[in-house]
Amino acid sequence: IRLTTAQALVKFLNQQYIEVDGKMAPFVDGIFTLFG
């Protein structure tokens, strides 16, 4: 499978979870960017 750097980074971040108060939550809930 071939991915760009950005695609690989997004795929990696989507798989990261953190445990908060006994519940699993996504480490990165969303990303906001400004272009320009």
mmCIF file as Biopython writes it, N, C-alpha, C and O atoms, coordinates in Angstrom:
data_model
#
loop_
_atom_site.group_PDB
_atom_site.id
_atom_site.type_symbol
_atom_site.label_atom_id
_atom_site.label_alt_id
_atom_site.label_comp_id
_atom_site.label_asym_id
_atom_site.label_entity_id
_atom_site.label_seq_id
_atom_site.pdbx_PDB_ins_code
_atom_site.Cartn_x
_atom_site.Cartn_y
_atom_site.Cartn_z
_atom_site.occupancy
_atom_site.B_iso_or_equiv
_atom_site.auth_seq_id
_atom_site.auth_asym_id
_atom_site.pdbx_PDB_model_num
ATOM 1   N N  . ILE A ? 1  ? 0.855   -1.187 0.000  1.0 0.0 1  A 1 
ATOM 2   C CA . ILE A ? 1  ? 0.000   0.000  0.000  1.0 0.0 1  A 1 
ATOM 3   C C  . ILE A ? 1  ? 0.894   1.242  0.000  1.0 0.0 1  A 1 
ATOM 4   O O  . ILE A ? 1  ? 1.824   1.361  0.797  1.0 0.0 1  A 1 
ATOM 5   N N  . ARG A ? 2  ? 0.588   2.150  -0.905 1.0 0.0 2  A 1 
ATOM 6   C CA . ARG A ? 2  ? 1.372   3.380  -1.004 1.0 0.0 2  A 1 
ATOM 7   C C  . ARG A ? 2  ? 0.522   4.543  -0.529 1.0 0.0 2  A 1 
ATOM 8   O O  . ARG A ? 2  ? -0.610  4.727  -0.976 1.0 0.0 2  A 1 
ATOM 9   N N  . LEU A ? 3  ? 1.080   5.325  0.383  1.0 0.0 3  A 1 
ATOM 10  C CA . LEU A ? 3  ? 0.383   6.486  0.928  1.0 0.0 3  A 1 
ATOM 11  C C  . LEU A ? 3  ? 1.297   7.695  0.877  1.0 0.0 3  A 1 
ATOM 12  O O  . LEU A ? 3  ? 2.520   7.573  0.946  1.0 0.0 3  A 1 
ATOM 13  N N  . THR A ? 4  ? 0.684   8.862  0.755  1.0 0.0 4  A 1 
ATOM 14  C CA . THR A ? 4  ? 1.464   10.079 0.902  1.0 0.0 4  A 1 
ATOM 15  C C  . THR A ? 4  ? 1.762   10.267 2.382  1.0 0.0 4  A 1 
ATOM 16  O O  . THR A ? 4  ? 1.179   9.586  3.226  1.0 0.0 4  A 1 
ATOM 17  N N  . THR A ? 5  ? 2.655   11.175 2.696  1.0 0.0 5  A 1 
ATOM 18  C CA . THR A ? 5  ? 2.982   11.447 4.095  1.0 0.0 5  A 1 
ATOM 19  C C  . THR A ? 5  ? 1.749   11.887 4.861  1.0 0.0 5  A 1 
ATOM 20  O O  . THR A ? 5  ? 1.526   11.435 5.984  1.0 0.0 5  A 1 
ATOM 21  N N  . ALA A ? 6  ? 0.947   12.758 4.275  1.0 0.0 6  A 1 
ATOM 22  C CA . ALA A ? 6  ? -0.259  13.249 4.947  1.0 0.0 6  A 1 
ATOM 23  C C  . ALA A ? 6  ? -1.253  12.118 5.182  1.0 0.0 6  A 1 
ATOM 24  O O  . ALA A ? 6  ? -1.850  12.035 6.256  1.0 0.0 6  A 1 
ATOM 25  N N  . GLN A ? 7  ? -1.436  11.254 4.200  1.0 0.0 7  A 1 
ATOM 26  C CA . GLN A ? 7  ? -2.362  10.132 4.352  1.0 0.0 7  A 1 
ATOM 27  C C  . GLN A ? 7  ? -1.891  9.181  5.453  1.0 0.0 7  A 1 
ATOM 28  O O  . GLN A ? 7  ? -2.698  8.704  6.250  1.0 0.0 7  A 1 
ATOM 29  N N  . ALA A ? 8  ? -0.600  8.909  5.495  1.0 0.0 8  A 1 
ATOM 30  C CA . ALA A ? 8  ? -0.053  8.018  6.516  1.0 0.0 8  A 1 
ATOM 31  C C  . ALA A ? 8  ? -0.204  8.632  7.904  1.0 0.0 8  A 1 
ATOM 32  O O  . ALA A ? 8  ? -0.516  7.925  8.862  1.0 0.0 8  A 1 
ATOM 33  N N  . LEU A ? 9  ? 0.013   9.930  8.020  1.0 0.0 9  A 1 
ATOM 34  C CA . LEU A ? 9  ? -0.124  10.611 9.307  1.0 0.0 9  A 1 
ATOM 35  C C  . LEU A ? 9  ? -1.561  10.561 9.802  1.0 0.0 9  A 1 
ATOM 36  O O  . LEU A ? 9  ? -1.802  10.277 10.976 1.0 0.0 9  A 1 
ATOM 37  N N  . VAL A ? 10 ? -2.519  10.833 8.920  1.0 0.0 10 A 1 
ATOM 38  C CA . VAL A ? 10 ? -3.932  10.786 9.302  1.0 0.0 10 A 1 
ATOM 39  C C  . VAL A ? 10 ? -4.321  9.366  9.704  1.0 0.0 10 A 1 
ATOM 40  O O  . VAL A ? 10 ? -5.032  9.177  10.691 1.0 0.0 10 A 1 
ATOM 41  N N  . LYS A ? 11 ? -3.869  8.382  8.960  1.0 0.0 11 A 1 
ATOM 42  C CA . LYS A ? 11 ? -4.177  6.982  9.285  1.0 0.0 11 A 1 
ATOM 43  C C  . LYS A ? 11 ? -3.608  6.608  10.654 1.0 0.0 11 A 1 
ATOM 44  O O  . LYS A ? 11 ? -4.271  5.934  11.442 1.0 0.0 11 A 1 
ATOM 45  N N  . PHE A ? 12 ? -2.388  7.044  10.933 1.0 0.0 12 A 1 
ATOM 46  C CA . PHE A ? 12 ? -1.753  6.767  12.220 1.0 0.0 12 A 1 
ATOM 47  C C  . PHE A ? 12 ? -2.509  7.439  13.364 1.0 0.0 12 A 1 
ATOM 48  O O  . PHE A ? 12 ? -2.773  6.805  14.386 1.0 0.0 12 A 1 
ATOM 49  N N  . LEU A ? 13 ? -2.858  8.711  13.203 1.0 0.0 13 A 1 
ATOM 50  C CA . LEU A ? 13 ? -3.538  9.448  14.277 1.0 0.0 13 A 1 
ATOM 51  C C  . LEU A ? 13 ? -4.934  8.895  14.542 1.0 0.0 13 A 1 
ATOM 52  O O  . LEU A ? 13 ? -5.408  8.939  15.677 1.0 0.0 13 A 1 
ATOM 53  N N  . ASN A ? 14 ? -5.597  8.378  13.513 1.0 0.0 14 A 1 
ATOM 54  C CA . ASN A ? 14 ? -6.931  7.804  13.694 1.0 0.0 14 A 1 
ATOM 55  C C  . ASN A ? 14 ? -6.898  6.533  14.535 1.0 0.0 14 A 1 
ATOM 56  O O  . ASN A ? 14 ? -7.929  6.128  15.073 1.0 0.0 14 A 1 
ATOM 57  N N  . GLN A ? 15 ? -5.749  5.902  14.657 1.0 0.0 15 A 1 
ATOM 58  C CA . GLN A ? 15 ? -5.635  4.656  15.413 1.0 0.0 15 A 1 
ATOM 59  C C  . GLN A ? 15 ? -5.179  4.877  16.853 1.0 0.0 15 A 1 
ATOM 60  O O  . GLN A ? 15 ? -5.069  3.917  17.616 1.0 0.0 15 A 1 
ATOM 61  N N  . GLN A ? 16 ? -4.911  6.122  17.236 1.0 0.0 16 A 1 
ATOM 62  C CA . GLN A ? 16 ? -4.414  6.409  18.575 1.0 0.0 16 A 1 
ATOM 63  C C  . GLN A ? 16 ? -5.572  6.689  19.528 1.0 0.0 16 A 1 
ATOM 64  O O  . GLN A ? 16 ? -6.428  7.529  19.249 1.0 0.0 16 A 1 
ATOM 65  N N  . TYR A ? 17 ? -5.590  5.984  20.645 1.0 0.0 17 A 1 
ATOM 66  C CA . TYR A ? 17 ? -6.630  6.168  21.654 1.0 0.0 17 A 1 
ATOM 67  C C  . TYR A ? 17 ? -5.984  6.401  23.005 1.0 0.0 17 A 1 
ATOM 68  O O  . TYR A ? 17 ? -4.851  5.982  23.241 1.0 0.0 17 A 1 
ATOM 69  N N  . ILE A ? 18 ? -6.703  7.069  23.890 1.0 0.0 18 A 1 
ATOM 70  C CA . ILE A ? 18 ? -6.236  7.355  25.236 1.0 0.0 18 A 1 
ATOM 71  C C  . ILE A ? 18 ? -7.344  6.974  26.205 1.0 0.0 18 A 1 
ATOM 72  O O  . ILE A ? 18 ? -8.526  7.124  25.895 1.0 0.0 18 A 1 
ATOM 73  N N  . GLU A ? 19 ? -6.966  6.484  27.372 1.0 0.0 19 A 1 
ATOM 74  C CA . GLU A ? 19 ? -7.958  6.099  28.371 1.0 0.0 19 A 1 
ATOM 75  C C  . GLU A ? 19 ? -8.169  7.260  29.333 1.0 0.0 19 A 1 
ATOM 76  O O  . GLU A ? 19 ? -7.227  7.731  29.971 1.0 0.0 19 A 1 
ATOM 77  N N  . VAL A ? 20 ? -9.417  7.717  29.433 1.0 0.0 20 A 1 
ATOM 78  C CA . VAL A ? 20 ? -9.781  8.817  30.321 1.0 0.0 20 A 1 
ATOM 79  C C  . VAL A ? 20 ? -10.918 8.343  31.214 1.0 0.0 20 A 1 
ATOM 80  O O  . VAL A ? 20 ? -11.999 8.013  30.726 1.0 0.0 20 A 1 
ATOM 81  N N  . ASP A ? 21 ? -10.679 8.308  32.511 1.0 0.0 21 A 1 
ATOM 82  C CA . ASP A ? 21 ? -11.689 7.870  33.482 1.0 0.0 21 A 1 
ATOM 83  C C  . ASP A ? 21 ? -12.261 6.499  33.132 1.0 0.0 21 A 1 
ATOM 84  O O  . ASP A ? 21 ? -13.464 6.273  33.271 1.0 0.0 21 A 1 
ATOM 85  N N  . GLY A ? 22 ? -11.416 5.598  32.685 1.0 0.0 22 A 1 
ATOM 86  C CA . GLY A ? 22 ? -11.851 4.245  32.376 1.0 0.0 22 A 1 
ATOM 87  C C  . GLY A ? 22 ? -12.520 4.088  31.026 1.0 0.0 22 A 1 
ATOM 88  O O  . GLY A ? 22 ? -12.957 2.989  30.685 1.0 0.0 22 A 1 
ATOM 89  N N  . LYS A ? 23 ? -12.611 5.149  30.253 1.0 0.0 23 A 1 
ATOM 90  C CA . LYS A ? 23 ? -13.236 5.081  28.926 1.0 0.0 23 A 1 
ATOM 91  C C  . LYS A ? 23 ? -12.180 5.368  27.864 1.0 0.0 23 A 1 
ATOM 92  O O  . LYS A ? 23 ? -11.308 6.218  28.041 1.0 0.0 23 A 1 
ATOM 93  N N  . MET A ? 24 ? -12.281 4.646  26.769 1.0 0.0 24 A 1 
ATOM 94  C CA . MET A ? 24 ? -11.362 4.878  25.661 1.0 0.0 24 A 1 
ATOM 95  C C  . MET A ? 24 ? -11.899 6.013  24.797 1.0 0.0 24 A 1 
ATOM 96  O O  . MET A ? 24 ? -13.062 6.006  24.394 1.0 0.0 24 A 1 
ATOM 97  N N  . ALA A ? 25 ? -11.044 6.978  24.521 1.0 0.0 25 A 1 
ATOM 98  C CA . ALA A ? 25 ? -11.423 8.128  23.703 1.0 0.0 25 A 1 
ATOM 99  C C  . ALA A ? 25 ? -10.345 8.343  22.641 1.0 0.0 25 A 1 
ATOM 100 O O  . ALA A ? 25 ? -9.172  8.058  22.881 1.0 0.0 25 A 1 
ATOM 101 N N  . PRO A ? 26 ? -10.739 8.843  21.474 1.0 0.0 26 A 1 
ATOM 102 C CA . PRO A ? 26 ? -9.734  9.127  20.445 1.0 0.0 26 A 1 
ATOM 103 C C  . PRO A ? 26 ? -8.740  10.170 20.950 1.0 0.0 26 A 1 
ATOM 104 O O  . PRO A ? 26 ? -9.135  11.161 21.564 1.0 0.0 26 A 1 
ATOM 105 N N  . PHE A ? 27 ? -7.458  9.950  20.693 1.0 0.0 27 A 1 
ATOM 106 C CA . PHE A ? 27 ? -6.423  10.894 21.113 1.0 0.0 27 A 1 
ATOM 107 C C  . PHE A ? 27 ? -6.557  12.203 20.341 1.0 0.0 27 A 1 
ATOM 108 O O  . PHE A ? 27 ? -6.399  13.282 20.911 1.0 0.0 27 A 1 
ATOM 109 N N  . VAL A ? 28 ? -6.847  12.107 19.056 1.0 0.0 28 A 1 
ATOM 110 C CA . VAL A ? 28 ? -7.071  13.283 18.212 1.0 0.0 28 A 1 
ATOM 111 C C  . VAL A ? 28 ? -8.515  13.211 17.734 1.0 0.0 28 A 1 
ATOM 112 O O  . VAL A ? 28 ? -8.873  12.336 16.946 1.0 0.0 28 A 1 
ATOM 113 N N  . ASP A ? 29 ? -9.341  14.136 18.214 1.0 0.0 29 A 1 
ATOM 114 C CA . ASP A ? 29 ? -10.764 14.110 17.869 1.0 0.0 29 A 1 
ATOM 115 C C  . ASP A ? 29 ? -11.019 14.768 16.518 1.0 0.0 29 A 1 
ATOM 116 O O  . ASP A ? 29 ? -11.974 14.415 15.827 1.0 0.0 29 A 1 
ATOM 117 N N  . GLY A ? 30 ? -10.181 15.709 16.144 1.0 0.0 30 A 1 
ATOM 118 C CA . GLY A ? 30 ? -10.344 16.377 14.858 1.0 0.0 30 A 1 
ATOM 119 C C  . GLY A ? 30 ? -9.187  17.326 14.617 1.0 0.0 30 A 1 
ATOM 120 O O  . GLY A ? 30 ? -8.456  17.681 15.541 1.0 0.0 30 A 1 
ATOM 121 N N  . ILE A ? 31 ? -9.032  17.723 13.394 1.0 0.0 31 A 1 
ATOM 122 C CA . ILE A ? 31 ? -7.959  18.644 13.029 1.0 0.0 31 A 1 
ATOM 123 C C  . ILE A ? 31 ? -8.572  19.788 12.246 1.0 0.0 31 A 1 
ATOM 124 O O  . ILE A ? 31 ? -9.380  19.571 11.344 1.0 0.0 31 A 1 
ATOM 125 N N  . PHE A ? 32 ? -8.186  21.002 12.592 1.0 0.0 32 A 1 
ATOM 126 C CA . PHE A ? 32 ? -8.686  22.197 11.919 1.0 0.0 32 A 1 
ATOM 127 C C  . PHE A ? 32 ? -7.497  22.933 11.317 1.0 0.0 32 A 1 
ATOM 128 O O  . PHE A ? 32 ? -6.504  23.183 12.000 1.0 0.0 32 A 1 
ATOM 129 N N  . THR A ? 33 ? -7.597  23.273 10.056 1.0 0.0 33 A 1 
ATOM 130 C CA . THR A ? 33 ? -6.498  23.980 9.409  1.0 0.0 33 A 1 
ATOM 131 C C  . THR A ? 33 ? -7.013  25.202 8.675  1.0 0.0 33 A 1 
ATOM 132 O O  . THR A ? 33 ? -8.181  25.276 8.296  1.0 0.0 33 A 1 
ATOM 133 N N  . LEU A ? 34 ? -6.123  26.154 8.484  1.0 0.0 34 A 1 
ATOM 134 C CA . LEU A ? 34 ? -6.405  27.339 7.669  1.0 0.0 34 A 1 
ATOM 135 C C  . LEU A ? 34 ? -5.389  27.357 6.534  1.0 0.0 34 A 1 
ATOM 136 O O  . LEU A ? 34 ? -4.181  27.323 6.767  1.0 0.0 34 A 1 
ATOM 137 N N  . PHE A ? 35 ? -5.877  27.408 5.338  1.0 0.0 35 A 1 
ATOM 138 C CA . PHE A ? 35 ? -4.994  27.447 4.181  1.0 0.0 35 A 1 
ATOM 139 C C  . PHE A ? 35 ? -4.961  28.865 3.625  1.0 0.0 35 A 1 
ATOM 140 O O  . PHE A ? 35 ? -5.995  29.517 3.479  1.0 0.0 35 A 1 
ATOM 141 N N  . GLY A ? 36 ? -3.761  29.325 3.322  1.0 0.0 36 A 1 
ATOM 142 C CA . GLY A ? 36 ? -3.671  30.618 2.662  1.0 0.0 36 A 1 
ATOM 143 C C  . GLY A ? 36 ? -2.982  31.668 3.429  1.0 0.0 36 A 1 
ATOM 144 O O  . GLY A ? 36 ? -2.855  32.797 2.955  1.0 0.0 36 A 1 
#
